[in-house]
Structures are given as structure tokens and as C-alpha cells.
């Protein structure tokens, strides 16, 4: 088996179009053809890990097994200090009803708090598996510090981006130009680490 990612089809263990766009752009220098797992009818897998890393490995293994290609999986989420790290690994299904409902639930949970009480961070774990039985998957982790706004702002991004204030740019993540977000976000930082690890491999 050719383990080099150069010129290879690599399956993204997600059907999220936003993640696919971000990661495809970030990993383009390696010549990867990144495709959604939806293109390979990868079945949904139960994310029953207790950490972002465990869930990413579960997803990458399932995508690689079903597609026959190397796979990349990211498990990411939002940690809010006031909520003891919640929603954490449950970020995508915090409300059980999608992004808008997740954001509404988060705002309700933080209602009345001062800005200094609203500290939060995005976490990202990225895993690359050469094949389903890869004994040494590449694992890269990164975070992005900020705080939760009192109301959504911006139309870019997805998920909690409209509520996540980026201090160094004094705006929400959803107000950043996609090109800038792709350089500074948690996923961008983890992807840069993965890019370097893949080059070294």
C-alpha cells in the first residue's frame, strides 16, 4: 500500500460542507483530493468516545474501512469555562436540534454574565489514518481562545462561529474573512500541525 498522501484520495470523515471547504483549502499544498464521506456512503458511526481524540479516531477508522482510502477526521467543539467545559464533545448535538438551537441554548445558559465570565475556547483534534488498522494514526490537537458574545454576529462560518468573539480581531469568528479564519482557527492550527506531520512522514 502506498502510504504517501501525495495525489491520493483522502476521505474526510464528515458530511459537513463547511469543514470540507476549510480542510480542503488548508491541505491543498499536499495535493490531496479531499472528498466527503458522503461520496462513499460511509455509515454514521456512534461517537461514544470520552474525548475529542477518541471520537476522531472512531470516525476516521469507520471512513477508511468503508471507503478503502486513507481518512481524516476532526472532532472539535466549544468549551465554556462557566459551564465546566460544556458543551465540549457534545457541541454539535448540544440542543439536539442544529446550529441555531445550539446557539440559543448556549446564550440562555450564559444569560446575564459579564464578558469576563464568558471565556471559552474552540478545541480541535485531527486524526489521519492510512488504513483502518493503522497502528500509529497521526493525531494533532489545537485550541483557539475567545469568549462568548451576548448575541450572534456575522454570516460566515458555521456552528458557534457567530457567538465566538476573537479578541485579536475584535469581531466574531463569523465576521472573519474565510481566508483569515483558515489561518488562525483551532482547525487551521491543528491542520498546520497535521500538514507538517504528513510532510515528515
HUPE-V195035 format. One record per helix or strand of 3 or more residues. SS is the DSSP state (h for helix, s for strand). FROM is the first residue (numbers start at 1). TO is the last residue. If there is no record, write none. Layout:
ss=(SS/SS)
from=(FROM/FROM)
to=(TO/TO)
This chain:
ss=(s/h/s/h/h/s/h/h/h/h/s/s/h/s/h/h/h/h)
from=(9/17/33/37/52/70/81/88/99/115/119/138/161/164/167/173/178/186)
to=(12/30/36/40/67/80/83/93/109/117/129/148/163/166/169/175/184/200)
